[in-house]
Amino acid sequence: MHAKLKRIVGELSPRDLSIIAAGSKVRNIDLLTGIAAHDLYHAGQIQLLKRLHSGDRKLPV
């Protein structure tokens, strides 16, 4: 799924990023930024779980 999204996003023009799709309330760039933030959030959760599972209780501040 990520490979397909990456390919499609790579094909978008700057004009495409400013478009609000039919039925949406946000620009494509805002939607893509949200997707990226969502993925980063979950990546951070995974790293935290890995650290907790490994017994390394030193958590970042």
Residue pairs with C-beta under 8 A, 6 or more apart in sequence:
5 35
9 32
12 28
16 28
17 27
17 28
17 29
17 32
18 27
18 28
18 29
19 27
19 28
20 26
20 27
20 28
21 28
21 31
24 31
26 34
48 59
51 59
